[in-house]
């Protein structure tokens, strides 16, 4: 009898684990106000093309996929993605988020530091508004 109860408990726990990923997938990723949108093509690390211009990934760069898991830059070599990114004080690309379709559809999003400086960011709604 105890064995049957433990199997039933395991089945209930497994059912609970199976239903968690869709809920996690619906969470909105928080982007910092310093994140800009761009088109990034990954070359041989640490080289990338950012909006058609050569750029470099910072030594501690973090690349998050659409699933919000960390990706290795070498595994992305040859791929192009629409991204949100931040740069460090030296101008190196520090954080990169590969965007989902829903995130790409969120408009407007600044592409230059000048746009970010003149627009207004609502961190709670993760939305920008033009003046």
C-alpha positions in Angstrom: 0.0 0.0 0.0 2.7 2.6 0.8 4.3 1.9 -2.6 1.0 2.8 -4.4 0.7 6.0 -2.3 4.3 7.0 -3.2 3.6 6.4 -6.9 0.4 8.5 -6.7 2.4 11.3 -5.0 5.1 11.2 -7.7 2.4 11.4 -10.4 0.9 14.5 -8.8 4.3 16.2 -8.4 5.2 15.4 -12.0 1.9 16.9 -13.2 2.7 20.0 -11.2 6.2 20.3 -12.8 4.8 19.8 -16.3 2.4 22.7 -15.9 5.0 25.2 -14.7 6.9 26.0 -18.0 3.9 27.6 -19.7 3.4 29.9 -16.8 7.1 30.9 -16.8 7.0 31.4 -20.5 4.3 34.1 -20.1 6.4 36.2 -17.7 7.6 39.5 -19.1 11.4 39.9 -19.0 12.5 43.1 -17.4 14.9 45.1 -19.5 16.9 48.0 -18.1 16.2 51.6 -19.2 19.7 51.5 -20.8 18.9 48.7 -23.1 18.8 49.7 -26.8 17.3 47.7 -29.7 19.5 46.6 -32.6 20.2 44.0 -35.2 23.2 41.8 -34.2 25.1 39.3 -36.3 27.4 37.0 -34.4 30.8 36.3 -36.0 33.7 34.6 -34.4 33.7 35.5 -30.7 34.1 38.2 -29.5 33.3 39.9 -32.8 29.8 40.9 -33.7 28.1 43.2 -36.2 25.8 45.6 -34.4 23.5 47.5 -36.7 25.9 46.7 -39.5 28.9 48.2 -37.6 31.7 46.1 -36.1 31.5 45.7 -32.3 33.0 43.5 -29.6 31.5 41.5 -26.8 32.8 42.5 -23.4 34.8 39.8 -21.6 31.9 39.1 -19.2 29.1 39.5 -21.8 25.9 37.7 -21.0 23.7 36.5 -23.9 20.2 35.4 -23.0 18.1 33.5 -25.5 14.3 34.0 -26.1 13.9 31.3 -23.4 15.9 33.6 -21.1 18.6 31.0 -20.7 22.3 31.9 -21.2 23.7 31.2 -24.7 27.3 30.9 -25.7 28.5 33.4 -28.3 30.3 30.6 -30.2 27.1 28.6 -30.6 25.5 31.7 -32.2 28.3 32.3 -34.8 26.8 33.0 -38.2 23.3 33.8 -36.8 21.6 37.2 -36.9 19.0 38.3 -34.3 17.0 41.4 -33.3 18.2 42.1 -29.8 18.1 44.4 -26.8 21.6 45.2 -25.6 23.6 47.3 -23.2 27.2 48.5 -23.4 29.8 49.0 -20.8 31.8 52.2 -20.1 34.4 51.1 -22.7 31.8 50.7 -25.5 31.8 46.9 -25.4 28.5 45.0 -25.6 27.8 43.7 -22.1 24.3 42.3 -22.0 22.3 40.9 -24.9 18.8 39.6 -25.0 17.6 37.7 -28.1 14.0 38.9 -28.5 10.8 36.9 -28.8 8.2 37.8 -31.4 6.1 39.6 -28.7 9.1 41.6 -27.5 10.0 42.6 -31.1 6.5 43.8 -31.6 6.7 46.1 -28.6 7.1 49.6 -30.2 8.7 52.1 -29.9 12.0 51.0 -28.5 15.1 53.3 -28.8 17.9 52.3 -31.1 20.4 55.0 -30.2 21.5 56.6 -26.9 20.1 60.0 -28.1 16.6 58.5 -28.5 16.8 56.8 -25.1 17.9 60.1 -23.5 14.9 62.0 -25.0 12.2 59.4 -24.6 10.5 58.3 -21.4 10.7 54.8 -20.0 8.1 53.1 -17.8 9.9 50.2 -16.1 6.8 48.6 -14.8 5.1 48.4 -18.2 8.4 47.9 -20.0 7.3 50.5 -22.5 8.9 53.7 -24.0 7.0 56.8 -25.0 8.2 59.5 -27.3 7.9 63.1 -26.2 
